[in-house]
Amino acid sequence: MLHLFLIKYLIENKECMSNIDKKSETLPLVSVIIPCFNMGEFVLESVDSVLAQTYDNFEIIIVNDGSTDKKTIEVLQSINNSKITIIDQFNQGVSTARNNGIKKSKGEFICCLDADDIYDKNFLKKTVPILNDDKNIEIGFVTTGLQAFGESNYKIENCEYNPFKLCVENGVHVASLFRKICWEDVGGYLTGSLGYEDWNFWISIIAKDYKWLCVNEPLFFYRARKESRSTETNKKRLINYSIIINSNYNYFKENVDKILIEYLKVNDNLRAAYEGLLEEKKILEYQKEKLDKELYLFKSSNFPKIRSIHMKIKKILR
């Protein structure tokens, strides 16, 4: 009887292990590309946030974009993990670094995480199934909510599908998950530009008739820094935006009326917010003026009393 029990157990266990193997085979590989230029202070935090993912079928490709910082070089040399590949290149910029990393990737799905940013541990678990279950391949990428930290603290939780609004302002964060075939369809990230490579990339994908979905949870943590690329890029917004238009000229031309409507909506919202701030400023100025008058009256009416008390204290101290 014991002999039969052991045989039955081994058979059942083998079937169970076989099911587990089949299940793991259905999980698509995700390639996480991390461009790194002199980010030794932060890069391990980014890497650790990927290694901590509750979805574990991924590879990490760090592209060392010609780092000159001693700490960065030492940190990258110290990394020893079978899931991590490091590619060294001469400094060519973030777009080329991403493209070169993706060229070496094996994953069906890709995400590009900047070396100073962080993922929530459930980022892949909540985004991968959306692309994986889309058998018609209508969804090109999945984005999520964003939580800024560091020198700014704000949250963005909703970026629902609106391709024409995306042409006016970018609500899709840089580290969103996308299909590798989308990257191939649009020819990769635009190189040689002054910034907004990711914004241009998302518009290029929707111009190919792909859609996106948003997980309305802050699963991406953006490190706000005064000296960050995005801060410098925003200073040249008009130049960079013209590059986006030229790069996606046909899409902008075909949808100019819809894009213009979204532009007007955004500007109306900005105008309303500005007018609200002006109104608050007036209220605060009025309250300040009122308090200043009350303080003046208080000092005027109580000055003799205060002076008398002051003289008495001086006499006592003598």
Secondary structure as UniProt FT lines:
FT   HELIX           2..26
FT   STRAND          30..36
FT   TURN            40..42
FT   HELIX           43..51
FT   STRAND          58..65
FT   HELIX           70..78
FT   TURN            82..83
FT   STRAND          84..89
FT   HELIX           94..104
FT   STRAND          109..112
FT   TURN            115..116
FT   STRAND          118..119
FT   TURN            121..122
FT   HELIX           123..132
FT   TURN            135..136
FT   STRAND          139..150
FT   STRAND          155..156
FT   HELIX           163..166
FT   TURN            167..168
FT   TURN            174..175
FT   STRAND          177..179
FT   HELIX           180..186
FT   HELIX           197..206
FT   TURN            207..209
FT   STRAND          211..224
FT   TURN            226..227
FT   HELIX           229..234
FT   TURN            235..236
FT   HELIX           237..247
FT   HELIX           249..254
FT   HELIX           256..317
//
